Amino acid sequence: MAKRLSVGKRRLGAALGASLSIFVAIMIPTTGNLWSMCGMLLLCWNIAFTPGPSIATPLGEVYERARAGSFRTSTTSKLVSLAGMLLIIVGTYDTYGAGW
């Protein structure tokens, strides 16, 4: 019996975010946009393949469940998120702040 391929809202949103970052990097090929694209791809990969609450879950419930410890993430996932955020910050600085 074949297992049905489930594409959730998180994976769909991550795919759209990754597609948008690639589109921007192709249309405006600056070094800053490439850094931002790399960071966004890391974050989208992390969103798509790391378990967590669904997008439709109310924020209050997410907070309560996180305090209870039901959304434990691995160290690798935390490092990937940190690297993605840093790359986006570097790309934004390179695009907008370096020339000021």
N, C-alpha and C positions, 0 to 999 in steps of 0.2 A: 504494500500500500504506500503510495507516494505521499510524502508529507507536504501539506499545503504551504506555499511560501507566503509568509505574513509580512506585509509592509505596513508598519505602524505610522502614526502621525509623527513620531520623533524621527524615524528614518527618512520619511518624506521631507520633513522640514530641514533635516541635515543635508539631504541631497540638493534641495533648492538653494540652501546657503552656500554649499560648495560650488554649485553651478554659477551662482551670482559672483562669487569671488574669482572664479576662473574667467568669467566674461569680462569683469572689470580689468583684470590683469592683462587680458588679450587686447582689449580696446584701448587702454592707456598703459602701455608697457614701460612704466618707470620702475626704478629699483624699489621705491617705497611700496608701490602696489604689489610687487612680487613678494615682498616681505609680508605684507598684509594677507595676500592670498595663501601663503604657506601657513600662517597662523590660523586663518579661517578654516583651511582644510584640516588642520590638526583638531580644532575644536569641533568641527562637524563630524569627523571620524569618532571623536570621543562621545558626542551626543548620540550618534547612531548605534554604537556598539557597546556602550556602558549602560547597565541597567539603572533605571531611575523612575521617577514618577512620570505619568503621562502628561501631555500638555494640557489636557482637559481637567486635571486635578486642581481644585481650588488652592490658592496660595496658603491659606491658613492650615489646611490639611497637610500640605507638603511640609510646612514648618513643624507641625506636631509630630509627623512621622519621622522627620529628620532628627528631631530632639530625642525620639525614642530609639534611634539607631537603626531604623529599617533601611536606610540608604547608605550603607557602608560602601566606600569605594577603595580600590587598591591604590597603592603608592604610585604605580605606573600611571593610572588614570589621573591622579592629582598632578603628576609631573607633566603629562601631556597637556592638561588644561593650563598649567602655568606657562609652559613653553609657547602654547598658542596665543595666550594673552600677551606675553612679552613680545612675540613677533608682530602682533597687531600694533602694539604701542610703538615699536621700532619703526614699522612701516608708516604709521601716521606721523611720527616725528620726522622721518626722512622725507615724506611728501610735503608736509605743511610747515614744520618747525625749523628745518635745517637752513632755510634761506632767509630767515628773519633776523 
